[in-house]
Amino acid sequence: MKMQRMLVVLIFLSLVMTTGVYAVEEGKIGYVDLSRLFDEYHKTKEYDKVLESKHSELEKIGKEKIEKIKESESKLALLKEDQRKELETEIETMKGDAQEFVSQEQSNLTKERNEKIREILLEIEKKVSDFAEKEHYDIILNDRVLIYGDPAKNITEQILTILNAE
């Protein structure tokens, strides 16, 4: 009885494995280096410039706020007690406002960056899907899930050409 079960299991496994091998051989498979596609896509490079510009502008505004605070702090020693307390309160308010501004703007920039990354990745995914359909690929994998991939099956360069042709 035990021997029969073992025989049935072995036959079943051999059929599954044989079928699996034939299915892989029949299908057209490729893979892409998604990180490279993302990094070398012209829209990513363009957005990086926009993001850098926004970041520089925020840094400039932040430095201006800090300079204003330092300027006010340098006046403290010259003031009378009641004026000093008033200016100290104003300085604390300015510091809080500056910190809140920086925090809020960084949060906005991060949110915008994440949305843009998602948008770009969806565009890449769409181009890869369109390419797969046009070229009759059954499977295209992201290289991050591969342990090994035959370099002949790497279609990253072809996809990059399509992405940057726009």
PENOR-V399555 format. One record per backbone hydrogen bond with DSSP energy under -1.0 kcal/mol. NH is the residue of the N-H (numbers start at 1). CO is the residue of the C=O. Records with the same first field share a line. If there is no record, write none. Layout:
NH: CO + CO
This chain:
5: 1
6: 2
7: 3
8: 4
9: 5
10: 6
11: 7
12: 8
13: 9
14: 10
15: 11
16: 12
17: 13
18: 14
19: 15
20: 16
21: 17
22: 18
23: 19
24: 20
25: 21
26: 22
27: 23
30: 139
31: 153
32: 141
34: 32
37: 33
38: 34
39: 35
40: 36
45: 41
46: 42
47: 43
48: 44
49: 45
50: 46
51: 47
52: 48
53: 49
54: 50
55: 51
56: 52
57: 53
58: 54
59: 55
60: 56
61: 57
62: 58
63: 59
64: 60
65: 61
66: 62
67: 63
68: 64
69: 65
70: 66
71: 67
72: 68
73: 69
74: 70
78: 75
79: 76
84: 80
85: 81
86: 82
87: 83
88: 84
89: 85
90: 86
91: 87
92: 88
93: 89
94: 90
95: 91
96: 92
97: 93
98: 94
99: 95
100: 96
101: 97
102: 98
103: 99
104: 100
105: 101
106: 102
107: 103
108: 104
109: 105
110: 106
111: 107
112: 108
113: 109
114: 110
115: 111
116: 112
117: 113
118: 114
119: 115
120: 116
121: 117
122: 118
123: 119
124: 120
125: 121
126: 122
127: 123
128: 124
129: 125
130: 126
131: 127
132: 128
133: 129
134: 130
135: 131
137: 132
138: 28
139: 28
141: 30
143: 32
145: 142
146: 143
153: 150
154: 151
155: 31
159: 155
160: 156
161: 157
162: 158
163: 159
164: 160
